Amino acid sequence: LVNSVWGFLSEDSTSIVVNNNRIRDMKEDGIELKSSTSSSISGNSIQSCGDDAIHLSISSDVTVVDNTLVNSVWGFLSEDSTSIVVNNNRIRDMKED
């Protein structure tokens, strides 16, 4: 997925699996889940996003593992979310601290 607004956006969803994608040059987030539950984000390469590489908002029971996040504004942002597992992600060269 190259040069779009979002690489992947899902809202009010259950059991979403976002695995093994290459996402780059997004105007907003690379992957965003809003009000989603029981989902997985793994094995993705995400770079050069205009906002977050991965953004979870009001979501629960989401696993974020083995992703490579490079050169975006933020690597990973979770807002008002619960039961989130973040493990073994590689994050580098973010534009914000």
C-alpha positions, 0 to 999 in steps of 0.5 A: 500500500503506497501513497494514500490517506490511510494504509488500513482503517477499521472502525467498530470491528471485531477479529481484524487481522492485519498481517504481513503488509508493506505500507508507506507514504501515507498522509495519515496513519499506517494502520488505525483501529477505532472501537475494535476488539479481539484483533491482531496487527503483526509482521507489517513494515510501515514507513513514512506516515504523516501521523502514527504508524499504528494507532489504536483508539477506544479498542480492546484485546489487540495484539501488536507484534513483530512490526517494523515502524520507520520514519513516521510522526509517531510509532505507536499510539494507543488512546482509551484502549484496554488489554493491548499487548505490544511486543517485539516491534522495531521502531526507529527514526520517528519525527516526534519524541 
